[in-house]
Amino acid sequence: MGETLKGKKALITGSSRGIGKETALKFAAEGADILIHYRREDEAAEQTAEAVRQLGRQALLFKADLGSPEEIDAMFDYVQSEWGQLDILIANAAATAFKTILEIKRHHLEKTYQVVVNSTLQAVQRAVPLMESRAGRVITVSSMGSDFTLPRYANLGSAKAALESLTRYFATELGPKGITANCISPGVVETDSLTFYAGDRFKAFKNGVISKTPLGRLTQPDDVANLSLFLASDASAFLTGQVIRLDGGLTINNHYPPEIEF
Ligand SMILES: NC(=O)c1ccc[n+]([C@@H]2O[C@H](COP(=O)([O-])OP(=O)(O)OC[C@H]3O[C@@H](n4cnc5c(N)ncnc54)[C@H](OP(=O)(O)O)[C@@H]3O)[C@@H](O)[C@H]2O)c1
């Protein structure tokens, strides 16, 4: 327990489970009140909220499909009425259909871009007035699929590339208001959604990734939560507009055939 975020209010999208949940608990342990946002799983969201309360902080809960601009607006109306202010916005949630280029239909792309890109722009537009004179922090969550091609990942990877670009524009245009914006690009993170993506090849995929990672393990949700804490804290006050890779060195070590030994 610490006081790094004492008195701060944080809205974390997709914080009922996975990386978002880990971040919510870390932030609460450092003194922040949290709005737990989720889409479907009431029980998971309730459990996360209860864990935040156990840490002595306030947990608000809000169910909203990021596919719906009306539901996003309703969530920010709720923040406005409950808190009237916001210090930290983490655009963490994502959803997509994993398809090859020839399988992708227009609705797959539209849904992914709405949930990853459009919803983040809308959330930031709603968050800025609540961050007035508060040294606001915007943190977005991308993935290595924005820079590197991954199997069945074109839909989400291209949306993440747009999200990274948008983050740089947030930094440029909101900097004069004292708001920073940075993006975390985690490597392969051990979560439920990774198991879903890798399917029955999970074990081989995991071992392959570990063998190419200089630090010898997968990224953990706690690694991402730690970096988010730094980006939300006063210690990162002069850092803005950056995409930070958090992958144990995986992406700097992935460009030669695996059979080459040095
Ligand atoms: N896991 C990885 O290996 C990895 C690697 C790199 C980057 N990332 C990124 O890290 C972020 C978090 O990933 P994660 O693996 O922890 O979990 P995730 O499966 O991407 O997200 C889970 C959370 O997002 C919510 N959510 C999903 N679709 C939503 C929608 N349409 N509207 C509103 N909320 C929605 C879920 O709520 P419900 O459960 O209620 O539906 C849940 O709270 C994502 O941006 C992901 O792309 C993940």
The ligand as an SDF file (V2000), in Angstrom:
LIG
                    3D

 48 52  0  0  0  0  0  0  0  0999 V2000
   -3.6780  -10.3000  -23.3880 N   0  0  0  0  0  0  0  0  0  0  0  0
   -2.6790   -9.9790  -24.2080 C   0  0  0  0  0  0  0  0  0  0  0  0
   -1.8350  -10.8170  -24.5810 O   0  0  0  0  0  0  0  0  0  0  0  0
   -2.5060   -8.5610  -24.6780 C   0  0  0  0  0  0  0  0  0  0  0  0
   -1.3380   -8.2340  -25.3730 C   0  0  0  0  0  0  0  0  0  0  0  0
   -1.1640   -6.9280  -25.8170 C   0  0  0  0  0  0  0  0  0  0  0  0
   -2.1550   -5.9930  -25.6180 C   0  0  0  0  0  0  0  0  0  0  0  0
   -3.3000   -6.3480  -24.9600 N   0  0  0  0  0  0  0  0  0  0  0  0
   -4.3210   -5.3160  -24.7800 C   0  0  0  0  0  0  0  0  0  0  0  0
   -4.5450   -5.1110  -23.4110 O   0  0  0  0  0  0  0  0  0  0  0  0
   -5.8960   -4.6980  -23.1980 C   0  0  0  0  0  0  0  0  0  0  0  0
   -6.5370   -5.5610  -22.1320 C   0  0  0  0  0  0  0  0  0  0  0  0
   -6.4580   -6.8950  -22.5690 O   0  0  0  0  0  0  0  0  0  0  0  0
   -6.9230   -8.1290  -21.6540 P   0  0  0  0  0  0  0  0  0  0  0  0
   -6.3170   -9.3280  -22.3070 O   0  0  0  0  0  0  0  0  0  0  0  0
   -6.6420   -7.8580  -20.2320 O   0  0  0  0  0  0  0  0  0  0  0  0
   -8.5040   -8.1620  -21.7600 O   0  0  0  0  0  0  0  0  0  0  0  0
   -9.5580   -8.0000  -22.9460 P   0  0  0  0  0  0  0  0  0  0  0  0
  -10.1650   -9.3290  -23.2270 O   0  0  0  0  0  0  0  0  0  0  0  0
   -8.9760   -7.2980  -24.1230 O   0  0  0  0  0  0  0  0  0  0  0  0
  -10.5840   -7.0240  -22.2610 O   0  0  0  0  0  0  0  0  0  0  0  0
  -11.3270   -7.4560  -21.1970 C   0  0  0  0  0  0  0  0  0  0  0  0
  -12.1450   -6.3250  -20.6450 C   0  0  0  0  0  0  0  0  0  0  0  0
  -12.6950   -5.5010  -21.6740 O   0  0  0  0  0  0  0  0  0  0  0  0
  -14.1190   -5.4970  -21.5690 C   0  0  0  0  0  0  0  0  0  0  0  0
  -14.6830   -5.4180  -22.9190 N   0  0  0  0  0  0  0  0  0  0  0  0
  -14.4950   -6.2580  -23.9420 C   0  0  0  0  0  0  0  0  0  0  0  0
  -15.2030   -5.8630  -25.0060 N   0  0  0  0  0  0  0  0  0  0  0  0
  -15.8570   -4.7340  -24.6480 C   0  0  0  0  0  0  0  0  0  0  0  0
  -16.7550   -3.8520  -25.3120 C   0  0  0  0  0  0  0  0  0  0  0  0
  -17.1730   -4.0410  -26.5670 N   0  0  0  0  0  0  0  0  0  0  0  0
  -17.2310   -2.7880  -24.6120 N   0  0  0  0  0  0  0  0  0  0  0  0
  -16.8500   -2.5970  -23.3380 C   0  0  0  0  0  0  0  0  0  0  0  0
  -16.0160   -3.3910  -22.6690 N   0  0  0  0  0  0  0  0  0  0  0  0
  -15.5210   -4.4510  -23.3170 C   0  0  0  0  0  0  0  0  0  0  0  0
  -14.4540   -6.7950  -20.8500 C   0  0  0  0  0  0  0  0  0  0  0  0
  -15.7230   -6.7520  -20.2000 O   0  0  0  0  0  0  0  0  0  0  0  0
  -16.6240   -8.1020  -20.1110 P   0  0  0  0  0  0  0  0  0  0  0  0
  -15.7440   -9.1920  -19.5850 O   0  0  0  0  0  0  0  0  0  0  0  0
  -17.7370   -7.7330  -19.1860 O   0  0  0  0  0  0  0  0  0  0  0  0
  -17.0860   -8.3800  -21.5200 O   0  0  0  0  0  0  0  0  0  0  0  0
  -13.3040   -6.8660  -19.8530 C   0  0  0  0  0  0  0  0  0  0  0  0
  -13.5310   -5.9920  -18.7730 O   0  0  0  0  0  0  0  0  0  0  0  0
   -6.5730   -4.7680  -24.5680 C   0  0  0  0  0  0  0  0  0  0  0  0
   -6.5450   -3.4910  -25.1630 O   0  0  0  0  0  0  0  0  0  0  0  0
   -5.6920   -5.7130  -25.3420 C   0  0  0  0  0  0  0  0  0  0  0  0
   -5.7610   -5.5000  -26.7550 O   0  0  0  0  0  0  0  0  0  0  0  0
   -3.5110   -7.6060  -24.4870 C   0  0  0  0  0  0  0  0  0  0  0  0
  1  2  1  0
  2  3  2  0
  2  4  1  0
  4  5  1  0
  4 48  2  0
  5  6  2  0
  6  7  1  0
  7  8  2  0
  8  9  1  0
  8 48  1  0
  9 10  1  0
  9 46  1  0
 10 11  1  0
 11 12  1  0
 11 44  1  0
 12 13  1  0
 13 14  1  0
 14 15  2  0
 14 16  1  0
 14 17  1  0
 17 18  1  0
 18 19  2  0
 18 20  1  0
 18 21  1  0
 21 22  1  0
 22 23  1  0
 23 24  1  0
 23 42  1  0
 24 25  1  0
 25 26  1  0
 25 36  1  0
 26 27  1  0
 26 35  1  0
 27 28  2  0
 28 29  1  0
 29 30  1  0
 29 35  2  0
 30 31  1  0
 30 32  2  0
 32 33  1  0
 33 34  2  0
 34 35  1  0
 36 37  1  0
 36 42  1  0
 37 38  1  0
 38 39  2  0
 38 40  1  0
 38 41  1  0
 42 43  1  0
 44 45  1  0
 44 46  1  0
 46 47  1  0
M  CHG  2   8   1  16  -1
M  END
$$$$
